[in-house]
Amino acid sequence: MLDVLHGQASDAGRVRAHNEDAATAFIPRSRQEARSRGWMFAVADGAGGRNLGEVASATAVKVMFEGFAQSAEGTSLASLLPSLIQQANTAVHDEGLSPERRGRHMATTVVSCALRQDKAIVAHVGDSRCYHVRNGNADQLTSDHTWVTEQHKQGLITAAEAEQSERRHDLTRSIGPKQFVTVDTFSVSLEPGDVIVLCTDGLYGAMYNEDIARIVSYNKDPERIARELVAYAVEVDGSDNATAQVIQVRST
């Protein structure tokens, strides 16, 4: 039976006055619920400033948590997770159209992972990422929805140029600006000892995949790993909010 541990940490960094990241975790309350519903984790990185980023990210993860908790047991995670992200998109979009928000940009990224049995379903919009750590190697599972990523995929710029570009944070897709959003979704087979890391760009922008693999050691508590990841990002850079969720797979 699938058994996981999780931990999370977040820091505003050394430059920004407030933290626009948000995270949530649904933990099953029984073995039966673990088998029929599973676990769900989500990280969001708000944009817009003046607290609107905080509102957008908090709204997105709240909608996803409530939707997952209220979903019918046994629902396909591959269909449920993108549906929840679409619901989050609608909620953030509608909030931006409310009288007190009208005319002000409101958006957030989101990356989410739901686990049941020996599978993990990952869904995301924007440039928050999911990493899969196995046997000391950290693989980036998500592909950023950014201008530089699209340019690199088309062969118009090199990886080095993309990494240094002033437009590397320009999103081509996010939660909130439009009424509907396209969600990327895929599945991952799980093995005991695997670790899933969900994080915002303020975290991975300060480290390489090797750094994530090094810090994510299996004999540490996931809460401690999350704190160490965030602390490392703030120490190395600290120019942005940094958030990490760490999900350890103990058995499948």
Secondary structure as UniProt FT lines:
FT   STRAND          3..11
FT   TURN            13..15
FT   STRAND          21..26
FT   HELIX           31..36
FT   STRAND          39..47
FT   TURN            50..51
FT   HELIX           52..70
FT   TURN            73..74
FT   HELIX           77..97
FT   TURN            99..103
FT   STRAND          107..116
FT   TURN            117..118
FT   STRAND          119..125
FT   STRAND          129..134
FT   TURN            135..136
FT   STRAND          137..140
FT   HELIX           147..153
FT   TURN            154..155
FT   HELIX           159..164
FT   TURN            166..169
FT   STRAND          184..189
FT   TURN            192..193
FT   STRAND          195..199
FT   HELIX           201..204
FT   TURN            205..206
FT   HELIX           209..215
FT   TURN            218..219
FT   HELIX           222..236
FT   STRAND          242..251
//
